Amino acid sequence: LMGQKYLGMVDMMGDAKTLKNFMRMEKWIFDSPDQAGETFRQFIKDFFQQNKLLKGEVQIGKYTIDLKNVTMPILNVFAEQDHLVPPDASRALNGATGSSDYTELSFKGGHIGIYVSGKAQKTIPPAIGEWLTKRS
């Protein structure tokens, strides 16, 4: 991903606006705060290795999190080319909650693109608005 992204940057060299936007995104991506080591290790262990969220075994303080207690309508928005949260990981929510109103909205893009790309800005907010309007 990293190599391909920077090879593609060569094509932007003639377009100052596009290049500037790309560089802003790079600054934002690399300006993330560090994660507390032990907290991150526990998160990886609980959520990825042991799949505790779907098993109803996640502990937060004195509370056990059970997705079956989530009964409100759910709109699950995810990116089809997400390399950090693969679509199958998002789709796993379907049937794991107590909601009788579950909808998936997939976007043909990546992890960051779903939030900041022009295509996403034109499609995702209106789709969310339509979903909310049908339930208000």
C-alpha positions as CSV (number, residue, x, y, z in Angstrom):
1,L,0.0,0.0,0.0
2,M,2.7,2.5,1.0
3,G,4.8,2.0,-2.2
4,Q,1.8,2.1,-4.5
5,K,0.5,5.3,-2.9
6,Y,3.8,7.1,-3.3
7,L,4.3,5.9,-6.9
8,G,0.8,7.3,-7.6
9,M,2.0,10.7,-6.2
10,V,4.2,11.1,-9.3
11,D,1.0,11.5,-11.3
12,M,-0.1,14.4,-9.1
13,M,3.0,16.5,-9.6
14,G,1.4,18.6,-12.3
15,D,-1.7,19.4,-10.3
16,A,-0.8,21.6,-7.3
17,K,-4.3,21.4,-5.7
18,T,-4.4,17.5,-5.8
19,L,-0.8,17.3,-4.6
20,K,-1.5,19.7,-1.7
21,N,-4.5,17.7,-0.7
22,F,-2.5,14.5,-0.8
23,M,0.2,16.1,1.4
24,R,-2.4,17.3,3.9
25,M,-3.8,13.8,4.2
26,E,-0.3,12.4,4.7
27,K,0.4,14.9,7.5
28,W,-3.0,14.0,9.2
29,I,-2.3,10.3,8.9
30,F,1.2,10.5,10.4
31,D,0.1,13.0,13.1
32,S,-1.7,10.4,15.2
33,P,-1.0,10.1,18.9
34,D,0.8,7.0,20.2
35,Q,-1.3,4.3,21.7
36,A,-0.7,3.0,25.2
37,G,1.2,-0.2,24.7
38,E,-0.6,-2.4,27.2
39,T,-4.0,-1.1,26.2
40,F,-3.3,-1.8,22.5
41,R,-2.0,-5.3,23.4
42,Q,-5.3,-6.0,25.3
43,F,-7.4,-4.6,22.5
44,I,-5.6,-6.9,19.9
45,K,-6.0,-9.9,22.2
46,D,-9.6,-9.3,23.0
47,F,-11.0,-8.1,19.7
48,F,-8.8,-9.8,17.1
49,Q,-7.3,-12.9,18.6
50,Q,-10.1,-14.0,20.9
51,N,-13.1,-12.3,19.1
52,K,-14.6,-11.4,22.5
53,L,-17.0,-8.8,21.2
54,L,-18.9,-11.2,19.1
55,K,-18.8,-13.8,21.8
56,G,-20.2,-11.4,24.4
57,E,-17.1,-11.6,26.6
58,V,-15.6,-8.0,26.4
59,Q,-15.2,-6.5,29.9
60,I,-15.2,-2.8,30.4
61,G,-14.8,-2.1,34.0
62,K,-17.4,-4.1,35.8
63,Y,-19.6,-4.4,32.7
64,T,-19.7,-7.3,30.2
65,I,-20.6,-6.1,26.7
66,D,-23.3,-8.1,25.0
67,L,-24.2,-7.0,21.5
68,K,-27.6,-8.8,21.8
69,N,-28.5,-5.9,24.1
70,V,-28.2,-3.5,21.2
71,T,-31.8,-3.3,19.9
72,M,-31.9,0.1,18.1
73,P,-31.7,0.4,14.3
74,I,-28.1,-0.2,13.0
75,L,-26.6,1.3,9.9
76,N,-23.2,-0.5,9.4
77,V,-21.1,1.7,7.0
78,F,-17.8,0.2,5.8
79,A,-15.3,0.4,2.9
80,E,-14.9,-2.5,0.5
81,Q,-11.1,-2.0,0.1
82,D,-10.4,-1.3,3.7
83,H,-7.1,-2.9,4.7
84,L,-7.4,-2.1,8.4
85,V,-11.0,-3.1,9.0
86,P,-11.7,-5.7,6.2
87,P,-15.3,-5.8,5.0
88,D,-15.8,-9.3,6.4
89,A,-15.0,-7.9,9.9
90,S,-17.7,-5.3,9.5
91,R,-20.2,-7.7,8.0
92,A,-19.8,-9.9,11.0
93,L,-22.0,-7.5,12.9
94,N,-25.0,-8.7,10.9
95,G,-27.0,-11.0,13.2
96,A,-24.7,-10.4,16.2
97,T,-27.0,-7.8,17.8
98,G,-30.5,-7.8,19.1
99,S,-31.6,-5.3,16.4
100,S,-34.4,-6.2,14.1
101,D,-33.5,-3.3,11.8
102,Y,-30.0,-3.8,10.4
103,T,-28.7,-2.2,7.2
104,E,-25.3,-2.4,5.5
105,L,-23.9,0.4,3.4
106,S,-20.7,-0.5,1.6
107,F,-18.5,2.0,-0.1
108,K,-16.1,1.2,-2.9
109,G,-13.0,2.7,-1.4
110,G,-10.5,2.4,1.4
111,H,-10.1,3.1,5.1
112,I,-9.4,6.8,4.8
113,G,-11.3,7.3,1.5
114,I,-14.6,6.5,3.0
115,Y,-14.3,9.6,5.2
116,V,-12.5,12.1,3.0
117,S,-12.7,11.3,-0.7
118,G,-14.9,13.4,-2.9
119,K,-16.8,10.3,-4.0
120,A,-17.5,9.4,-0.4
121,Q,-18.7,13.0,0.4
122,K,-21.1,12.8,-2.5
123,T,-22.6,9.4,-1.6
124,I,-22.2,8.5,2.1
125,P,-23.8,11.5,3.8
126,P,-26.9,11.5,1.6
127,A,-27.3,7.7,2.1
128,I,-27.0,8.1,5.9
129,G,-29.5,11.0,5.7
130,E,-31.9,8.9,3.7
131,W,-31.5,6.0,6.2
132,L,-32.2,8.3,9.1
133,T,-35.2,10.0,7.4
134,K,-36.9,6.7,6.9
135,R,-36.6,6.1,10.7
136,S,-37.6,9.5,12.0
